[in-house]
Amino acid sequence: MTGGGTEVVRRRDAARTRQRLLDAALKRFAHDGYAATTVRDITDDAGVNVALVNRYFQSKEGLFEACLEAASEELRRIADHAPHP
């Protein structure tokens, strides 16, 4: 509830939540490394419940693999649009 007595309702959006987790994880893994990053760090940054990592990625390792795939796709996208020598 908010201070005004009205209840705040959040809409569930699986795709948005998954992307928020990926974005937070990419930043944490890049800055702190895999070993030093905890699932709690990532979920706190994303503003979601820690159980959602297992729901969408099965584990911290699965989330890391998804981050590597996302980074690889981004590099391919950039390379496809770069001028060729």
Phi and psi restraints in degrees (range 20) as a CNS / XPLOR table:
assign (resid 1 and name C) (resid 2 and name N)
       (resid 2 and name CA) (resid 2 and name C) 1.0 -93.4 20.0 2
assign (resid 2 and name N) (resid 2 and name CA)
       (resid 2 and name C) (resid 3 and name N) 1.0 172.4 20.0 2
assign (resid 2 and name C) (resid 3 and name N)
       (resid 3 and name CA) (resid 3 and name C) 1.0 -61.6 20.0 2
assign (resid 3 and name N) (resid 3 and name CA)
       (resid 3 and name C) (resid 4 and name N) 1.0 -23.8 20.0 2
assign (resid 3 and name C) (resid 4 and name N)
       (resid 4 and name CA) (resid 4 and name C) 1.0 -85.4 20.0 2
assign (resid 4 and name N) (resid 4 and name CA)
       (resid 4 and name C) (resid 5 and name N) 1.0 3.8 20.0 2
assign (resid 4 and name C) (resid 5 and name N)
       (resid 5 and name CA) (resid 5 and name C) 1.0 86.0 20.0 2
assign (resid 5 and name N) (resid 5 and name CA)
       (resid 5 and name C) (resid 6 and name N) 1.0 2.4 20.0 2
assign (resid 5 and name C) (resid 6 and name N)
       (resid 6 and name CA) (resid 6 and name C) 1.0 -99.2 20.0 2
assign (resid 6 and name N) (resid 6 and name CA)
       (resid 6 and name C) (resid 7 and name N) 1.0 147.1 20.0 2
assign (resid 6 and name C) (resid 7 and name N)
       (resid 7 and name CA) (resid 7 and name C) 1.0 -88.6 20.0 2
assign (resid 7 and name N) (resid 7 and name CA)
       (resid 7 and name C) (resid 8 and name N) 1.0 136.4 20.0 2
assign (resid 7 and name C) (resid 8 and name N)
       (resid 8 and name CA) (resid 8 and name C) 1.0 -92.4 20.0 2
assign (resid 8 and name N) (resid 8 and name CA)
       (resid 8 and name C) (resid 9 and name N) 1.0 124.8 20.0 2
assign (resid 8 and name C) (resid 9 and name N)
       (resid 9 and name CA) (resid 9 and name C) 1.0 -110.1 20.0 2
assign (resid 9 and name N) (resid 9 and name CA)
       (resid 9 and name C) (resid 10 and name N) 1.0 125.5 20.0 2
assign (resid 9 and name C) (resid 10 and name N)
       (resid 10 and name CA) (resid 10 and name C) 1.0 -98.4 20.0 2
assign (resid 10 and name N) (resid 10 and name CA)
       (resid 10 and name C) (resid 11 and name N) 1.0 135.4 20.0 2
assign (resid 10 and name C) (resid 11 and name N)
       (resid 11 and name CA) (resid 11 and name C) 1.0 -84.3 20.0 2
assign (resid 11 and name N) (resid 11 and name CA)
       (resid 11 and name C) (resid 12 and name N) 1.0 138.4 20.0 2
assign (resid 11 and name C) (resid 12 and name N)
       (resid 12 and name CA) (resid 12 and name C) 1.0 -80.5 20.0 2
assign (resid 12 and name N) (resid 12 and name CA)
       (resid 12 and name C) (resid 13 and name N) 1.0 133.8 20.0 2
assign (resid 12 and name C) (resid 13 and name N)
       (resid 13 and name CA) (resid 13 and name C) 1.0 -143.0 20.0 2
assign (resid 13 and name N) (resid 13 and name CA)
       (resid 13 and name C) (resid 14 and name N) 1.0 95.3 20.0 2
assign (resid 13 and name C) (resid 14 and name N)
       (resid 14 and name CA) (resid 14 and name C) 1.0 -58.3 20.0 2
assign (resid 14 and name N) (resid 14 and name CA)
       (resid 14 and name C) (resid 15 and name N) 1.0 -43.8 20.0 2
assign (resid 14 and name C) (resid 15 and name N)
       (resid 15 and name CA) (resid 15 and name C) 1.0 -64.1 20.0 2
assign (resid 15 and name N) (resid 15 and name CA)
       (resid 15 and name C) (resid 16 and name N) 1.0 -41.8 20.0 2
assign (resid 15 and name C) (resid 16 and name N)
       (resid 16 and name CA) (resid 16 and name C) 1.0 -66.6 20.0 2
assign (resid 16 and name N) (resid 16 and name CA)
       (resid 16 and name C) (resid 17 and name N) 1.0 -42.7 20.0 2
assign (resid 16 and name C) (resid 17 and name N)
       (resid 17 and name CA) (resid 17 and name C) 1.0 -63.3 20.0 2
assign (resid 17 and name N) (resid 17 and name CA)
       (resid 17 and name C) (resid 18 and name N) 1.0 -44.5 20.0 2
assign (resid 17 and name C) (resid 18 and name N)
       (resid 18 and name CA) (resid 18 and name C) 1.0 -60.3 20.0 2
assign (resid 18 and name N) (resid 18 and name CA)
       (resid 18 and name C) (resid 19 and name N) 1.0 -43.1 20.0 2
assign (resid 18 and name C) (resid 19 and name N)
       (resid 19 and name CA) (resid 19 and name C) 1.0 -66.5 20.0 2
assign (resid 19 and name N) (resid 19 and name CA)
       (resid 19 and name C) (resid 20 and name N) 1.0 -38.6 20.0 2
assign (resid 19 and name C) (resid 20 and name N)
       (resid 20 and name CA) (resid 20 and name C) 1.0 -61.7 20.0 2
assign (resid 20 and name N) (resid 20 and name CA)
       (resid 20 and name C) (resid 21 and name N) 1.0 -40.9 20.0 2
assign (resid 20 and name C) (resid 21 and name N)
       (resid 21 and name CA) (resid 21 and name C) 1.0 -63.9 20.0 2
assign (resid 21 and name N) (resid 21 and name CA)
       (resid 21 and name C) (resid 22 and name N) 1.0 -44.0 20.0 2
assign (resid 21 and name C) (resid 22 and name N)
       (resid 22 and name CA) (resid 22 and name C) 1.0 -61.5 20.0 2
assign (resid 22 and name N) (resid 22 and name CA)
       (resid 22 and name C) (resid 23 and name N) 1.0 -45.9 20.0 2
assign (resid 22 and name C) (resid 23 and name N)
       (resid 23 and name CA) (resid 23 and name C) 1.0 -62.0 20.0 2
assign (resid 23 and name N) (resid 23 and name CA)
       (resid 23 and name C) (resid 24 and name N) 1.0 -45.6 20.0 2
assign (resid 23 and name C) (resid 24 and name N)
       (resid 24 and name CA) (resid 24 and name C) 1.0 -64.4 20.0 2
assign (resid 24 and name N) (resid 24 and name CA)
       (resid 24 and name C) (resid 25 and name N) 1.0 -41.6 20.0 2
assign (resid 24 and name C) (resid 25 and name N)
       (resid 25 and name CA) (resid 25 and name C) 1.0 -66.5 20.0 2
assign (resid 25 and name N) (resid 25 and name CA)
       (resid 25 and name C) (resid 26 and name N) 1.0 -42.5 20.0 2
assign (resid 25 and name C) (resid 26 and name N)
       (resid 26 and name CA) (resid 26 and name C) 1.0 -56.5 20.0 2
assign (resid 26 and name N) (resid 26 and name CA)
       (resid 26 and name C) (resid 27 and name N) 1.0 -45.4 20.0 2
assign (resid 26 and name C) (resid 27 and name N)
       (resid 27 and name CA) (resid 27 and name C) 1.0 -64.9 20.0 2
assign (resid 27 and name N) (resid 27 and name CA)
       (resid 27 and name C) (resid 28 and name N) 1.0 -46.2 20.0 2
assign (resid 27 and name C) (resid 28 and name N)
       (resid 28 and name CA) (resid 28 and name C) 1.0 -64.6 20.0 2
assign (resid 28 and name N) (resid 28 and name CA)
       (resid 28 and name C) (resid 29 and name N) 1.0 -47.6 20.0 2
assign (resid 28 and name C) (resid 29 and name N)
       (resid 29 and name CA) (resid 29 and name C) 1.0 -62.8 20.0 2
assign (resid 29 and name N) (resid 29 and name CA)
       (resid 29 and name C) (resid 30 and name N) 1.0 -39.9 20.0 2
assign (resid 29 and name C) (resid 30 and name N)
       (resid 30 and name CA) (resid 30 and name C) 1.0 -67.4 20.0 2
assign (resid 30 and name N) (resid 30 and name CA)
       (resid 30 and name C) (resid 31 and name N) 1.0 -38.4 20.0 2
assign (resid 30 and name C) (resid 31 and name N)
       (resid 31 and name CA) (resid 31 and name C) 1.0 -83.8 20.0 2
assign (resid 31 and name N) (resid 31 and name CA)
       (resid 31 and name C) (resid 32 and name N) 1.0 -45.7 20.0 2
assign (resid 31 and name C) (resid 32 and name N)
       (resid 32 and name CA) (resid 32 and name C) 1.0 -104.0 20.0 2
assign (resid 32 and name N) (resid 32 and name CA)
       (resid 32 and name C) (resid 33 and name N) 1.0 -16.6 20.0 2
assign (resid 32 and name C) (resid 33 and name N)
       (resid 33 and name CA) (resid 33 and name C) 1.0 87.5 20.0 2
assign (resid 33 and name N) (resid 33 and name CA)
       (resid 33 and name C) (resid 34 and name N) 1.0 163.9 20.0 2
assign (resid 33 and name C) (resid 34 and name N)
       (resid 34 and name CA) (resid 34 and name C) 1.0 -64.6 20.0 2
assign (resid 34 and name N) (resid 34 and name CA)
       (resid 34 and name C) (resid 35 and name N) 1.0 -50.0 20.0 2
assign (resid 34 and name C) (resid 35 and name N)
       (resid 35 and name CA) (resid 35 and name C) 1.0 -63.4 20.0 2
assign (resid 35 and name N) (resid 35 and name CA)
       (resid 35 and name C) (resid 36 and name N) 1.0 -38.3 20.0 2
assign (resid 35 and name C) (resid 36 and name N)
       (resid 36 and name CA) (resid 36 and name C) 1.0 -82.3 20.0 2
assign (resid 36 and name N) (resid 36 and name CA)
       (resid 36 and name C) (resid 37 and name N) 1.0 -14.3 20.0 2
assign (resid 36 and name C) (resid 37 and name N)
       (resid 37 and name CA) (resid 37 and name C) 1.0 -87.4 20.0 2
assign (resid 37 and name N) (resid 37 and name CA)
       (resid 37 and name C) (resid 38 and name N) 1.0 131.4 20.0 2
assign (resid 37 and name C) (resid 38 and name N)
       (resid 38 and name CA) (resid 38 and name C) 1.0 -105.6 20.0 2
assign (resid 38 and name N) (resid 38 and name CA)
       (resid 38 and name C) (resid 39 and name N) 1.0 157.1 20.0 2
assign (resid 38 and name C) (resid 39 and name N)
       (resid 39 and name CA) (resid 39 and name C) 1.0 -61.1 20.0 2
assign (resid 39 and name N) (resid 39 and name CA)
       (resid 39 and name C) (resid 40 and name N) 1.0 -36.8 20.0 2
assign (resid 39 and name C) (resid 40 and name N)
       (resid 40 and name CA) (resid 40 and name C) 1.0 -61.9 20.0 2
assign (resid 40 and name N) (resid 40 and name CA)
       (resid 40 and name C) (resid 41 and name N) 1.0 -41.0 20.0 2
assign (resid 40 and name C) (resid 41 and name N)
       (resid 41 and name CA) (resid 41 and name C) 1.0 -56.6 20.0 2
assign (resid 41 and name N) (resid 41 and name CA)
       (resid 41 and name C) (resid 42 and name N) 1.0 -47.6 20.0 2
assign (resid 41 and name C) (resid 42 and name N)
       (resid 42 and name CA) (resid 42 and name C) 1.0 -64.6 20.0 2
assign (resid 42 and name N) (resid 42 and name CA)
       (resid 42 and name C) (resid 43 and name N) 1.0 -47.5 20.0 2
assign (resid 42 and name C) (resid 43 and name N)
       (resid 43 and name CA) (resid 43 and name C) 1.0 -68.6 20.0 2
assign (resid 43 and name N) (resid 43 and name CA)
       (resid 43 and name C) (resid 44 and name N) 1.0 -34.2 20.0 2
assign (resid 43 and name C) (resid 44 and name N)
       (resid 44 and name CA) (resid 44 and name C) 1.0 -62.8 20.0 2
assign (resid 44 and name N) (resid 44 and name CA)
       (resid 44 and name C) (resid 45 and name N) 1.0 -44.4 20.0 2
assign (resid 44 and name C) (resid 45 and name N)
       (resid 45 and name CA) (resid 45 and name C) 1.0 -63.0 20.0 2
assign (resid 45 and name N) (resid 45 and name CA)
       (resid 45 and name C) (resid 46 and name N) 1.0 -38.0 20.0 2
assign (resid 45 and name C) (resid 46 and name N)
       (resid 46 and name CA) (resid 46 and name C) 1.0 -81.5 20.0 2
assign (resid 46 and name N) (resid 46 and name CA)
       (resid 46 and name C) (resid 47 and name N) 1.0 -16.1 20.0 2
assign (resid 46 and name C) (resid 47 and name N)
       (resid 47 and name CA) (resid 47 and name C) 1.0 73.1 20.0 2
assign (resid 47 and name N) (resid 47 and name CA)
       (resid 47 and name C) (resid 48 and name N) 1.0 34.8 20.0 2
assign (resid 47 and name C) (resid 48 and name N)
       (resid 48 and name CA) (resid 48 and name C) 1.0 -129.7 20.0 2
assign (resid 48 and name N) (resid 48 and name CA)
       (resid 48 and name C) (resid 49 and name N) 1.0 169.1 20.0 2
assign (resid 48 and name C) (resid 49 and name N)
       (resid 49 and name CA) (resid 49 and name C) 1.0 -72.3 20.0 2
assign (resid 49 and name N) (resid 49 and name CA)
       (resid 49 and name C) (resid 50 and name N) 1.0 141.3 20.0 2
assign (resid 49 and name C) (resid 50 and name N)
       (resid 50 and name CA) (resid 50 and name C) 1.0 -59.4 20.0 2
assign (resid 50 and name N) (resid 50 and name CA)
       (resid 50 and name C) (resid 51 and name N) 1.0 -29.2 20.0 2
assign (resid 50 and name C) (resid 51 and name N)
       (resid 51 and name CA) (resid 51 and name C) 1.0 -64.0 20.0 2
assign (resid 51 and name N) (resid 51 and name CA)
       (resid 51 and name C) (resid 52 and name N) 1.0 -20.2 20.0 2
assign (resid 51 and name C) (resid 52 and name N)
       (resid 52 and name CA) (resid 52 and name C) 1.0 -71.1 20.0 2
assign (resid 52 and name N) (resid 52 and name CA)
       (resid 52 and name C) (resid 53 and name N) 1.0 -22.3 20.0 2
assign (resid 52 and name C) (resid 53 and name N)
       (resid 53 and name CA) (resid 53 and name C) 1.0 -62.0 20.0 2
assign (resid 53 and name N) (resid 53 and name CA)
       (resid 53 and name C) (resid 54 and name N) 1.0 -47.3 20.0 2
assign (resid 53 and name C) (resid 54 and name N)
       (resid 54 and name CA) (resid 54 and name C) 1.0 -66.1 20.0 2
assign (resid 54 and name N) (resid 54 and name CA)
       (resid 54 and name C) (resid 55 and name N) 1.0 -35.9 20.0 2
assign (resid 54 and name C) (resid 55 and name N)
       (resid 55 and name CA) (resid 55 and name C) 1.0 -63.5 20.0 2
assign (resid 55 and name N) (resid 55 and name CA)
       (resid 55 and name C) (resid 56 and name N) 1.0 -45.5 20.0 2
assign (resid 55 and name C) (resid 56 and name N)
       (resid 56 and name CA) (resid 56 and name C) 1.0 -93.9 20.0 2
assign (resid 56 and name N) (resid 56 and name CA)
       (resid 56 and name C) (resid 57 and name N) 1.0 -26.2 20.0 2
assign (resid 56 and name C) (resid 57 and name N)
       (resid 57 and name CA) (resid 57 and name C) 1.0 -129.1 20.0 2
assign (resid 57 and name N) (resid 57 and name CA)
       (resid 57 and name C) (resid 58 and name N) 1.0 -2.7 20.0 2
assign (resid 57 and name C) (resid 58 and name N)
       (resid 58 and name CA) (resid 58 and name C) 1.0 73.3 20.0 2
assign (resid 58 and name N) (resid 58 and name CA)
       (resid 58 and name C) (resid 59 and name N) 1.0 -27.8 20.0 2
assign (resid 58 and name C) (resid 59 and name N)
       (resid 59 and name CA) (resid 59 and name C) 1.0 -173.2 20.0 2
assign (resid 59 and name N) (resid 59 and name CA)
       (resid 59 and name C) (resid 60 and name N) 1.0 173.7 20.0 2
assign (resid 59 and name C) (resid 60 and name N)
       (resid 60 and name CA) (resid 60 and name C) 1.0 -60.7 20.0 2
assign (resid 60 and name N) (resid 60 and name CA)
       (resid 60 and name C) (resid 61 and name N) 1.0 -41.4 20.0 2
assign (resid 60 and name C) (resid 61 and name N)
       (resid 61 and name CA) (resid 61 and name C) 1.0 -61.8 20.0 2
assign (resid 61 and name N) (resid 61 and name CA)
       (resid 61 and name C) (resid 62 and name N) 1.0 -42.0 20.0 2
assign (resid 61 and name C) (resid 62 and name N)
       (resid 62 and name CA) (resid 62 and name C) 1.0 -63.2 20.0 2
assign (resid 62 and name N) (resid 62 and name CA)
       (resid 62 and name C) (resid 63 and name N) 1.0 -37.5 20.0 2
assign (resid 62 and name C) (resid 63 and name N)
       (resid 63 and name CA) (resid 63 and name C) 1.0 -66.4 20.0 2
assign (resid 63 and name N) (resid 63 and name CA)
       (resid 63 and name C) (resid 64 and name N) 1.0 -41.5 20.0 2
assign (resid 63 and name C) (resid 64 and name N)
       (resid 64 and name CA) (resid 64 and name C) 1.0 -61.7 20.0 2
assign (resid 64 and name N) (resid 64 and name CA)
       (resid 64 and name C) (resid 65 and name N) 1.0 -43.9 20.0 2
assign (resid 64 and name C) (resid 65 and name N)
       (resid 65 and name CA) (resid 65 and name C) 1.0 -60.9 20.0 2
assign (resid 65 and name N) (resid 65 and name CA)
       (resid 65 and name C) (resid 66 and name N) 1.0 -40.2 20.0 2
assign (resid 65 and name C) (resid 66 and name N)
       (resid 66 and name CA) (resid 66 and name C) 1.0 -64.2 20.0 2
assign (resid 66 and name N) (resid 66 and name CA)
       (resid 66 and name C) (resid 67 and name N) 1.0 -36.7 20.0 2
assign (resid 66 and name C) (resid 67 and name N)
       (resid 67 and name CA) (resid 67 and name C) 1.0 -64.6 20.0 2
assign (resid 67 and name N) (resid 67 and name CA)
       (resid 67 and name C) (resid 68 and name N) 1.0 -42.0 20.0 2
assign (resid 67 and name C) (resid 68 and name N)
       (resid 68 and name CA) (resid 68 and name C) 1.0 -63.6 20.0 2
assign (resid 68 and name N) (resid 68 and name CA)
       (resid 68 and name C) (resid 69 and name N) 1.0 -41.0 20.0 2
assign (resid 68 and name C) (resid 69 and name N)
       (resid 69 and name CA) (resid 69 and name C) 1.0 -63.4 20.0 2
assign (resid 69 and name N) (resid 69 and name CA)
       (resid 69 and name C) (resid 70 and name N) 1.0 -43.0 20.0 2
assign (resid 69 and name C) (resid 70 and name N)
       (resid 70 and name CA) (resid 70 and name C) 1.0 -63.7 20.0 2
assign (resid 70 and name N) (resid 70 and name CA)
       (resid 70 and name C) (resid 71 and name N) 1.0 -42.2 20.0 2
assign (resid 70 and name C) (resid 71 and name N)
       (resid 71 and name CA) (resid 71 and name C) 1.0 -65.7 20.0 2
assign (resid 71 and name N) (resid 71 and name CA)
       (resid 71 and name C) (resid 72 and name N) 1.0 -40.1 20.0 2
assign (resid 71 and name C) (resid 72 and name N)
       (resid 72 and name CA) (resid 72 and name C) 1.0 -63.9 20.0 2
assign (resid 72 and name N) (resid 72 and name CA)
       (resid 72 and name C) (resid 73 and name N) 1.0 -43.1 20.0 2
assign (resid 72 and name C) (resid 73 and name N)
       (resid 73 and name CA) (resid 73 and name C) 1.0 -62.2 20.0 2
assign (resid 73 and name N) (resid 73 and name CA)
       (resid 73 and name C) (resid 74 and name N) 1.0 -40.3 20.0 2
assign (resid 73 and name C) (resid 74 and name N)
       (resid 74 and name CA) (resid 74 and name C) 1.0 -64.1 20.0 2
assign (resid 74 and name N) (resid 74 and name CA)
       (resid 74 and name C) (resid 75 and name N) 1.0 -42.0 20.0 2
assign (resid 74 and name C) (resid 75 and name N)
       (resid 75 and name CA) (resid 75 and name C) 1.0 -63.5 20.0 2
assign (resid 75 and name N) (resid 75 and name CA)
       (resid 75 and name C) (resid 76 and name N) 1.0 -40.4 20.0 2
assign (resid 75 and name C) (resid 76 and name N)
       (resid 76 and name CA) (resid 76 and name C) 1.0 -63.3 20.0 2
assign (resid 76 and name N) (resid 76 and name CA)
       (resid 76 and name C) (resid 77 and name N) 1.0 -42.0 20.0 2
assign (resid 76 and name C) (resid 77 and name N)
       (resid 77 and name CA) (resid 77 and name C) 1.0 -62.3 20.0 2
assign (resid 77 and name N) (resid 77 and name CA)
       (resid 77 and name C) (resid 78 and name N) 1.0 -44.0 20.0 2
assign (resid 77 and name C) (resid 78 and name N)
       (resid 78 and name CA) (resid 78 and name C) 1.0 -64.1 20.0 2
assign (resid 78 and name N) (resid 78 and name CA)
       (resid 78 and name C) (resid 79 and name N) 1.0 -45.0 20.0 2
assign (resid 78 and name C) (resid 79 and name N)
       (resid 79 and name CA) (resid 79 and name C) 1.0 -62.6 20.0 2
assign (resid 79 and name N) (resid 79 and name CA)
       (resid 79 and name C) (resid 80 and name N) 1.0 -36.8 20.0 2
assign (resid 79 and name C) (resid 80 and name N)
       (resid 80 and name CA) (resid 80 and name C) 1.0 -66.3 20.0 2
assign (resid 80 and name N) (resid 80 and name CA)
       (resid 80 and name C) (resid 81 and name N) 1.0 -25.8 20.0 2
assign (resid 80 and name C) (resid 81 and name N)
       (resid 81 and name CA) (resid 81 and name C) 1.0 -101.8 20.0 2
assign (resid 81 and name N) (resid 81 and name CA)
       (resid 81 and name C) (resid 82 and name N) 1.0 -1.4 20.0 2
assign (resid 81 and name C) (resid 82 and name N)
       (resid 82 and name CA) (resid 82 and name C) 1.0 -82.0 20.0 2
assign (resid 82 and name N) (resid 82 and name CA)
       (resid 82 and name C) (resid 83 and name N) 1.0 145.8 20.0 2
assign (resid 82 and name C) (resid 83 and name N)
       (resid 83 and name CA) (resid 83 and name C) 1.0 -66.2 20.0 2
assign (resid 83 and name N) (resid 83 and name CA)
       (resid 83 and name C) (resid 84 and name N) 1.0 138.9 20.0 2
assign (resid 83 and name C) (resid 84 and name N)
       (resid 84 and name CA) (resid 84 and name C) 1.0 -91.5 20.0 2
assign (resid 84 and name N) (resid 84 and name CA)
       (resid 84 and name C) (resid 85 and name N) 1.0 139.0 20.0 2
